[in-house]
Structure formats: C-alpha cells, structure tokens
Amino acid sequence: MRLLTVLLCLVGLVACPATDEDTAEPVVLIDPPPEGQGYQLRMETVAPPNSEIWMCQIGELPTDSITYVNSVEYQQTPGLHHMTLSTPGLFVDAALPPGVYDCDEVYTGDFMSTQVMFFGSQGTDHETMYLPDGVVADMPRALDVVHEVHFVNTTSEPVDVYSVVNAYTIPESQRVEGIWGGSVRDEHINMPGDADEYTEWSRCVFNEDVEVLFLASHTHAMGTNFTIREFDGTESGPIFYENDDWHDPKITQYEDPIIRPAGTGFEWACTWRNRTDHLVEYGLTADDEMCNMAVVHTPFSTTAKCEVVETSDGVLWEG
C-alpha cells in the first residue's frame, strides 16, 4: 500500500480524508430503484489501517436492453477521494474477467486510450443529479463496466469503503435527446518543489457544435484553485467557474446550456501549492497531481470532443 501518502497526510502535506471518528457510525446504504424504474451499481471493499487503496470492480451493466437514464442518486464513503464508472469502450470487452482488482492491473495496455467514463463523483457523500426532462444517458445493454474507487485510510482501524449508484430510467417514448461528454486532461504537469503558488492552463475547442449542461473540476490534494473561462478559438473570456476546494468537484449544472459552436471551447487552469521539496507530475495516485475538466453536453455524439490546442507549457497531450 502507498504508505508515503499516509505519511504525507500525517505531517499535513496532503489531505486526510478518514479519521477514527469516521468509522464509528454504521451506514445504511440506499435501496435499488423499484423494478422497472432503473438499476443499481454497487461496490464494497475494505481499506486496511494506514493504507491507500485504488480498486476497480469489473462487471456487466445489469440490463438486457438499452436503457434511458434521466437521473442518478449516489452514496459513497465519507472522504472518498473519487469514484468513477467507465467502460473499456462501447465496442470493446473488458480485458479481465468480472471481479475486483487493484486498478494498476486494469489501467494497462490500451485501456486509457479506449476508456469511456460515463459517471464520476468526489467529495459529497450522498446526492441526486437530474438531467432536463427528456434528456438521457443512453446506456447499451450488458455493457462492461469498471467501477473505480480511490480512498486513503489514515486511521488505525480498517474502513468499509462503499460506492452505490442508482440509475433511474424513463421509457424510450419520453426520450428527447441524449448526452455525451468526458474529461479533458492536462497530462504534462511539472510542479517544482517548494512552490507556494504554481499554475498551468490549457485551452480546447470542440470539433462539433455542442450545448454544455454540466462542468466539473478535478485535482488532487495540492490543488488550491480551479477556473474555467470560455475560449472563442483566439481569446479567453472572464472566469465564470471557480473552485477552491479540491475535495469537491463542484459539479455545476447549467439550466441554460452553454452553447459552444465548433471551433470554440474553454480554457481551464489549475493552481497548486507544493510544500514538498520535489517535483510533482501528473499521475493517478494521491501523491501525484491532476488538472481535469469534465464536460457533459448534448447532442449525443460519440465523435464530439474538446480538442486541446494550446497549453501554458507548450505541450499538447494527445490521447
């Protein structure tokens, strides 16, 4: 287990999401949706004392036909760094059989290049999210799903780690439009040691016309601020999204969608504080850093994406 993370937490260099008090109260997990109104995805594991776990559960979506998800309720262990639901690809089978694995075993080969992430959460323990009337996430039947959790346990006792997601569906006759989206990442981070304030930014433009419904942010524990501006392909506008709490992705729904024609997009920037004496780069563990912007939009188009065209350090990540 990544004990370096625990040590850094204990000396105040990264956040400590779990304490002994967190393990005291028993938790009642949410019931699945009533029959015919949706389905539940559920993952449970245990974080040993003084450990960091990054676990992936592989299984099939419990459906025998395409479903139309209009709202989602989720519940997770307090202090969970993040959870995600993804598929190895709409037309790609999981490389491993159903079961629970260390995510290091899953994130190998071509997984990152074909992976499609369709839900994620961080920070909030229990919440329900709604799409507009008639707008849905179209979910293929029996889709291979990777249910991922990342948790740091700094207590002297094991902690039950759980992630429960209820997907509530509507009939096909009520479907008006589908959604699509994903995460746009800066995978070239070079934060020097002893940096009290260090910022990197990226700009991306959409390759198709979209209307953005949700935006969210993601950094690790050194993150102190995350901002988003509209980018017209040449210049960036004022900040309209800002988040100074790395624990919370601040998933923001826009009732009036943000219209982004092809060739326009966003600029997102991350500011960190590095109190260690060593370089910190992009990575998947709590000791590394990230700068990810999540976007959900209509219409449903698997080819739509926000392509990175400019960065503060001049490196364009392609993936």
Number of C-alpha atoms within 10 A of each C-alpha: 13 15 13 13 23 24 15 16 19 13 10 11 18 20 21 21 19 19 16 13 8 14 16 9 7 8 11 7 13 14 11 18 15 9 7 10 14 21 22 18 18 17 18 15 15 14 22 18 14 20 21 21 20 22 25 25 22 25 20 15 18 15 14 10 10 13 22 23 25 23 20 19 18 22 20 26 25 18 22 23 24 23 22 18 20 19 24 24 18 15 10 13 13 19 14 12 11 14 10 19 15 14 19 11 12 21 15 11 10 11 16 13 13 15 16 20 19 18 16 19 25 23 20 19 14 16 12 12 11 14 17 13 13 17 22 27 20 19 18 15 14 14 23 23 26 27 25 22 29 22 26 29 28 25 21 12 14 16 25 15 20 19 24 22 25 21 22 22 22 19 13 13 7 12 18 11 15 19 21 23 27 19 20 22 19 25 18 18 19 15 21 17 14 14 16 11 15 16 18 18 18 26 29 23 23 19 17 16 18 27 17 22 22 19 22 23 30 26 24 24 22 22 25 18 19 26 19 25 19 22 20 19 18 8 12 17 12 10 12 9 16 16 20 15 18 21 21 18 24 21 17 13 17 11 11 9 14 16 15 21 15 17 17 24 27 24 24 28 23 25 20 23 20 21 16 13 10 12 14 17 16 18 14 15 16 24 20 17 24 25 26 22 25 19 20 21 24 20 18 18 14 11 9 19 23 22 20 21 14 17 19 12 12 10 15 17 16 10 10
